[in-house]
Every structure is written in C-alpha cells, then in structure tokens.
Amino acid sequence: MHIDVALGSLYTLLTTPYLVMLMFIAVPLGIFFGAMPGLGGKIGIVLLIPFIFGMDPIPGAVILLAMHSVVHTGGSIPSILFGIPGDGTSTAVVIDGYEMTKKGEGGRALGASFGASGLGGVLGAVFLGLMLPVLEPVILAFSPAEFFLLAILGITFIATLSGKNIVKGLSLGLFGLMIAFVGLDPSTGGPRYTFGQLFLWDGVHIITAVLAMYALPEMIGLGSTKNVTMKMGKSTRYKVSEVWQGIGDVFRHWKLSIRTSLIGAVIGLVPGLGGDAASWICYGHAVQSSKTPERFGKGAVEGVIAPETANNSKEGGALLPTLFFAVPGSSGMALLLGAFLMLGIQPGPTIVTENLDFVWTLIWTLAVANLLCVVILIGLTPWLGSLANLRPSLLIPFVLTFALLGCYLASGAWQNVGLIFFLACLGYMLKRHNWPRPPFVIGVVLGPVAEDSLHKALAIWGPSFFLRPLSLVLIGLIVGSIALYVWRSRKTGNFEVPDA
C-alpha cells in the first residue's frame, strides 16, 4: 500500500504544473532568506502566510515545506564566503568553510556544502518514508490521554533547550497556553479572557501570535541597529568547476556523508534539539572519526560536509513528530505546524490512515526541493557573493506590510492589528532580554490540542488516565527531560534561578 501511494504521490507532484511552479518559487525564496543574516526560515514562513491564506492544503504545504527545507543551504553561503553565519545552524560550517575560502578554496567549500545539503535532504526524506510503516502501529495506539501528555512534553522539550534558565522557558510555554485559552470554552461555550471584546471570542489566531513573536520583533531589531551588510573586500566570483570539485568531495567521503545524514535525521526526531545540535554533534563525529583530526579548523572539507548533511537531513526527522503527534521537532517546525493548522491540516494519528497521500507528497517535496536547490545554486555560483551583500534593513517596510495584512486576513477583524502590536512589543522585549520565544509559540499551537485531549481523556477514563502505561512513559519523559536539564546545567554551572 505504501509503495503504491508513494509512487502515485511522486507522479502527481512532478506532473502537476501548479505544484512544480510553487516549488520553483519557494526554493529561491528559501535560499534568499537563508543567505540573509538576521532573517532565516522562521521569517520566511511568516511572510508566506498571507500568500497561502485560502490555498488548498497540498499546494500551501508544498510551498511552505519547500521553502523551509532549503533555508539552511542558503545559510551556508555567508558562512563560507564571509565567516558570518546566515543562521544558528550554519555556525559549525564557519569553522572550516571560511578557512577554505581564505585559502582560495571558497568555490570548493560551496560545492561541498551544496552537495552535502542535497544528499542530506534526500536521505532525510528517505528516512521519513522508511519510518512510516514502522511508526504506523505505534501512532494508532495513541489515545486522547497520550496526546494531552505529548503536548505538555513538546512544550517541556522546547523550554528545557531554550536557554540557561529553565523557569523562563517553562513560564513562556505556559503563557502561550494561556493565550491559546482565550476565546469561547469548547466544553461550556462561555467566554474566557475576552475582556468583553467580541473579536476575542474566536481566540488569538495562531498567525497573529507567530507574526507578533517573530516578524515584527526582528524588524524592530533591524531598524534599531546599524544596517547588516557583508564586507567583501574585493569582487568574489567562483567557477562552476570549483563547485563540482566540492560536490565530488561529498561522494569521495560517502561513508561520512551517509553516517552524518542518519545521525541528523535521528536527532531531528527528538523535539527541541533542532539543527544547532545536529550540526555540532555531526561536526564532532567527523573530527572523532577522522584519521587526521588535526586538519579540522584549518580548512578540512569534511568539516563542511558533516554539519551540512545534518542540517538538511534533520528536517525529515523533525517532520515525523510534527505530523504524527503534533509535537514540533524544532522552533521552525512549530511555525510550520501553525501554518498547517491554518490550511486545515490536522496533524495526528489519523493523518496516516486518512491522508497518507498527503504525507508522501510532503516526503517527496523534501527530496525534490533539496535537489532543485542544488541545481539552482550551481547556476548562481558566479553571483553568490552579491546575494549575501544585500541589506536586510531594506526589507523592513515590506515585512511590516505583509505581517499586518496576514494578521487581518487571518481573522477579518481590524482589532487584531492593535493586538499584534501589543504582542509584538512583548516579543521585542523577550528578544532584547534573551528570553526564549519558541516555547510561547508552541504553547499557542499546542494549547487547543492539549485542552481538547484533556477533556476527552477525563470524559473516558477520569483522572485515572494518568495511570495508563503509555501515559506513565510520557510522564516519565516529561520529568526526566527537566531533571536531565537541571543536572547538566548544575554540572556545567549554567543553571540559573530567577531573582526573588
């Protein structure tokens, strides 16, 4: 069954001109947002939201996932050429990639990055596809009791991995849950936290919360600082032949490429770890497994290959808990989950039985988008230096316009424009004082799922649902994740307790 659906979904994706056109639009956008320091995939998602509003689920999901899946590939461009990471996940690439550029091997480093990203993205999609038959019986065993605890587990994972102070992460996760409870109570029909405002009866829309926490604060930050630009020093142009040499390096080190791709995909399965952990863990693995570890940090091509395969393969792993358990595998997946909900896509166990073709369409989108990205970047090789020299501050008026438009279209209430500015001020203060914002967004996203599942679990089993075998396992994971974080933080001296 899976093979027939998989092949049918691939045929539909490649023979539908509309879907192919959307990928040709989304992939260059993902490269652009990745290559612009200070932007990244999360800003890309929130800016696409006004354009996908009202789309059918499959086209909307294809353009979002295609854009998001190649952002890290674009982020490697300024990392390698100028030593300035396009995003946090590209930091590990700087170590050897920039050193290669200073040695005159920038084109080769770019080629290794493109080839590794393409291979990692494809292997991550293959990993996701192979895991479907294995996970299906596990997924179908979950009930409302487990989904309530999964929602709490998702918030806990993100909170414990969002900074030195666990109380900050958990506080913002719970605050996001409170925002999710604004509106009419689904069980009684009574208004909650609406303060007499009719527009709040429908609740705070996910789009409003996401735009307020990410798009507007980032633009305020760009506007309040000096323009971010790259200092090239001289005109930088690379030959396509140099890029092909780097792509060849990926296949010459094929054992390392496959190992780090699989490691990245497995790390993506763990909610909250994200790309930063995947890239650094795989970089460390490359150093440890090398016969000449002294070359790393001085321009070793393996130091580019390892983190880049992990950056893209982890997207396939992160999509698994996002789609099947509604537990985002990373902060980017949290925003993607919110956008999916807006399109009418309901993640959960039923997606395997009722929308298997949709799942396979997303899997093929991951693979095709990564391959398309490599082809486009090879063609753009002579002009990549110019791409990274653009000023992100020039995007401020466009981002603000699209953010406000998306906020209004999401609910049709003009009062949401005032609400988004209020939440944006909060988001900017969180950004300025280094409070983690992902727990808030995930709290808003998972709040309705947690509440609905809690009501159903109590109606079926009462409080005894906490004693179900799977429930006890999830409770153990929740407590264990917090305890492990506290133990590691105390061991390294990074654990903080807020002032009284």
N, C-alpha and C positions, 0 to 999 in steps of 0.2 A: 504493500500500500504506500509506504513512504517513498519508494523508488518511483512509482507512477506519479505521485503528487509532485515529487521533486523535479522530475523531468518536465512535467506539464507546466510547473511554475516558471522554470527556466525558459521554456519555449515562449510562454506568454510575455515574460519580461523583455526578451530580446526581439520579439516580433511585434510589440505594441509601440508604434512610433511615439505616442504621447509619453510613455514611461521612459523610453530611450532619450527623448528630448529633455525630460526633467533631470535625468542623471547628467546629461551634458551641461545643464545649467548648474546643478548642485555641486558637482565635483570642483569646477574652477572657483566657486564661492568658498568651498571648504579650504582649498589651497590658499586663497586670499586671506581668510580670517585666521588661518594658522600662521601665515607668514608675517602678519602684522602684530608686533609685540603690544600687549595690552588688550588685545581683543580675544581671539580664541573661539573654540567651538560653542561655548555656552552663549556668548553674544550672538553667534551665528544662528543658533536655534531660535532665540527670542526675536531676532529680526525677521526670520522667515515666518513666524507665527501669523502676522497679519495677511501674508500672501497665501497661506494654506488654509486659512479660515474658510469653511464651507466646502473644501475639497472632499472627494470621496476618500475613504480610509487608505486604500492601497497607494494611489498617487501621492497623497500627503505624507504617508510614512516613507515612501521611497525617496522623496526629495530630502526629507529630514535626515534619514539614516545615511544616504549617500554623501551629503554634506558633512555630517558629523564624523563619518568613518575615515575621512582623509585629512582632517584638520591637523593631526599630529605629523603627517607627512609634510604639510606646508610649514609647520613649526620648525622643522629641521633646517630650513633654508637660512634664516638669520642666525641660527645656532652655529651652523657650519661656516658660513661666509664671514660673519662678523662677531661671533662669540657672544651673541645676545639671544637667549632662548626666546622662541616665539611663545611658548607656554611652559608651565611647570614640568610637563612630561618630557620636554626636549632638553632639560638641563644636563642629563647624563651624556647626551650626544656632543655637547660642547667640549668635553674633556679631550677627546681625540679628534673630533671633526674639525674644530678650529685649529688645532695643531697641524692637521694635514693641510689646511688652507694656507697657514703661514709657511709651510714647506713647499708651497706651489702645487699641492695636490687637491685643491678645492673641488675641481671637477670630478675627480675620482671619489672623493668623500660624498659628494652629492649623489653620484651614481650608486654607491653602496647604500646610501640612505633610501633612495627611491626603490632599488631592488629589494632591500630588506623589508621596507614598508609594504610593498606589493605582495611579497611572499608571505609576510606575517598576516596581512589581512585575509588572504586566501585561505591559509591554514587555520586561522581563527574561525572563518566561516565553515570550513570542513569539520572542525572540532564541534561546532554548534550542531551541524547536521548529524554527525555520528552520535551525539549525545541524546538526540531526540528519542529514539526507541528505548534507550536505557532509562531515561527520566520519566517517560510517559506513565508507567505504573506507579511510580513514586508520586508524581504530581496528582494523579487521580485519587490517591489515598488521603489527600488533604481535605479537611473539613473547615467550616467557619471558625472553629476553635483555633486551628493551626494558623489560619490566615490572620486572625487578630494578633497572635503572638509573632508571626512573621513581620507584620507591620511594625510592631514595637522593636523587633530585632533589627529591622532595617534602619530605624532611627538611632538605635543604640550603636550599631556599627559605624555609621557616619559620624556620630557625636564623638566616639572614642578616638577617631582618627582625624579629627579636625583641629588639632592644636594641643597645646600643653595643658590647658585647663579643661578637664572633663565636665566640670559644672557648667561652663559656658556652652559647650556643645549640647549637653542634655537640656539646658534651660531653653535654648533656641529651638530645639526639636519639639519640646513641649509647648512652646509659644506658637510654633507652626500648627500643632494640633488644635490649640485654642482658636486660631484663625480659621481652621477648617470647620470648626463647630459653629461659626457664625451663620445664621440663617434659620430656616424652619427645622425643628426637630423631626427627623423622619419617622419616629415612632409615635409622637403625640401631636405633631402639627403645630406646636407652639413656637413662637419666635424666640431666638436665643441671641443675646449680644447684638441686637439690631438697633438699639437706642432710638426706637420709633421711626427709623428710616426704612421706607418700603423697598428701596433698591437693594438693601442688605438682606431682604427675605430670601433671595436666591443664593446668598452666601458670597464670600470673596472668591472671585473666579481665579482659577489656577494661573491663567495668563497674567492677570493683574499682579499677583504675588511674585511671579517669576520676573516680569519686567521691572517691578519695583526693586527687587533684591539684586538684580544683576545689570540690566541695561542702563538704567538711569544712574546708579552709583558709579559705574565705570565711566560714563560720560562726564559726570561731575568731577571725578578724579582726573580725567584727561584735561578738562577745561581749567582746573585749578593748578595744574603744573605746567612746566615748560613742554613744548612740543617734543614728542618722542621721534627721533629720526636716527637713521644709521649713518655713521661716518665711514665712508668707503675709503677715503684717502686717494684712490685712483680708480679709473674705469676698470670694472671687473667683468670679463667675458670668458666663458668657458666653452670648449669644443665638445660636440656630441660624442666624439671618440673617447674623450676622457671619462664621460659619464658611463659609456658602455664598459670601460675598464672596471669601474666601480661595481657595476651590475654583475660583471663576471666574478668579482671577488666574493659576492654573496653565494654563488654556486660553487666556487672553489672551497669555501668554508661551509659546505652544505650541512654537515653534521651539527655545527654550532647554530646555524640558521634554524634548523628544524627543532633542536632542543629548546632554544630560547622562545620560539613561537609557541610551543606547547606549554612551557612554563608561564608565559604571558597569558595564554588562554585560561589556564587553571587559576592563576591569580585573579583574573577578571571575574571568575565565579564567586569570589568572596566579596560580598557587599562592603563597600567602603575603602578597600585597598586602593583601587584605581591605578591609573597609568604611572604615577610617580613611583609607586612601589614596584610595579612590574619592570620599569626601565632600569631602576637601580639594582634590583635583585638580579636581573639578567646581565647587567654590566659586571656585577661582582662574580657571577658564574663564569663569564667569559675570561675574566682575569684568573680565577682559580683553576679553570680547566686548560689554560694555555701553557704550552711548554716554555714560552718566553714571556712571562708576565711583566718583565722589566720594560717591555715596549709600550705598555699601556700608559696613557698620559703623555706620550710623546708622538702620537700620530699613528696608532695602530688601527688598521681598518676594521678589525674585529670589534674595537670599541665603539664603532659606529653601527655595525651590523646588529650586535646583540640588543641594545636598547630600542633600536628602530623596529626590529621584528616584534618585540614585546609590546611596544606602543600600539601597534595595529592589531595584533592577534588578540589582545585582551578585550577588544570591543566585542568579538564573538562570544567570549566567555561572559562578559558583563551583560550581554543581551539575554542570557538564559534566565537569571533570577528576575530580571526586569519584566520579561514577557510572561513567565510561567508562575511567578509568585508575587508580582507587583512590588518586589523589593529591588530598588535600583542598585546596580552594581557600582555606580560612581555618581558624582555630582552631575556630570554631563548626562548620564542615563536618567537621573531624577528629572531633569528638564525634558528629556525625550519622553519619559513616561507621562509627564503632564501634557505634552503636546499630543501624544497618542490618545489620552483620555478626551482631549478636546475634539479629536477627529472621530470619536465614537468607538474607539478600540478599547475593549475592556480586558486588560491582562488578567490572567488567572488560569486555573486548570482547564477550563472549558475551551481555551484557545487552541489546545491540542486536538480536541475532538471536533470542534465546530469550525475552526478556521486554520486547519493545517496548511492549506494552500497559501494563506497569508504569511504564516511563519516561514515557509520555504521561499516565498518571494523576498522576505527580508534577508534570509540567508544568502540568496543569490545576489541581492543588492550589495551586500557587504563585499562579496568576492568581485563582482563586476566593477564596482566603484573604485576599488583599490587598483585593479588592473588599468582602468581608464585613467586614473590619476597618474600612474607611471608613464603612460603614453603621452599625456598632456605635458608633464614636466620635462620629459626628454625633448619634446618640441620647443619648450620655453627656455631651455638651458641657456642660450646666449643672452637672455634678458632677465634672468632671475635676480641679478643684483639690483636692477632698477625697481623690481617689485617690492623688495624689502626697504626701499628708500622712501616710500610714500609716508605722509604724515597722518597718523591715526586721528589727530585732532580735527582734521577736515571732515571726518565722518559725524561729528557731534550733532549738527542740525538734522542730518538725515536719520540718525538713530533716534533722536528725540521725537521726530515726526512720526516715524513708524511705530515707536513704542506707544505713543498716545493714541494713534489710530488703532493699533491692535487691542489696546485696553478698551476702547469704546466699542469696537466691533464684537468683542468677546461677549458683552452683556447688553449692549444697546442702551446703557444708562450713562448720561453725561456726568453723573455724580462720581463715577469711577475715576474720572480724571483727577478730581480732588483727592480721592482715596489713594491713587497711585503715587501722588506727590508726597502724601503723608508717609506711606510705607517706604518711598524712596529715600526720604530723609533718614528714616531708621536704618535702611540698608547702607547708606553712605557712612553713618556713624559706626555701624558694625565693621565696615570695610576699613575705615580710618583707624579704628582701635583694635584691629586684627581679631575680631570675633568671627567665628566660622559661620558662613551663611548657608552652606548646603543642608545642615540639619533643619533649618527653618523651612526651606523649600520642600524637603522630603516630608516634614510634618504636615504641610498643607496638602501634599499629594496623597499621602497615605492615611490622612485623617478620616476621610469618608469610608475608606476600605476597613480601617480598624473599627470604626463605630458600627458600621453595618454588620461586620463579622461578629462583634461582641454581642449585639442584640440577638443575632441568630443563635449563637452558641449558648447564651443564657436561656433562650426560649427552649432549646432542645435538651440541654443537659443540666442547666442551672450552674451554680459555682463549681460543680464537680468536673466541669470541662478542663479545669487546670490539672486534673489528675490523670488525664488521658496519656497514654505512653508517648505519642508524638509531642503532646503539649509539654510534658516533663523534659523531653530532649531540648525543645526550643527554649524553655525557661532556663535550663542549664547553660545553653549557648549565650543567652542574654546576660546572665550573671557572670559566666566565665569570661565573656568579652570585656566586661567592665573590670573584673578582677585582674585579668591579664594586663589591661592597660595601666591600672593603678600600680601593679607590681613592676612593670617595665619602667614606668615613669619614676617611681621611687628609686629604682636601681640606678637609673641614669641621672637622677637629681633634677628631672624636668617636671615633676608633678607639682602643680600649683593649686592652692586653695584660696578662694576669694577672700578679700578683707572683710572683717565683720562689720 
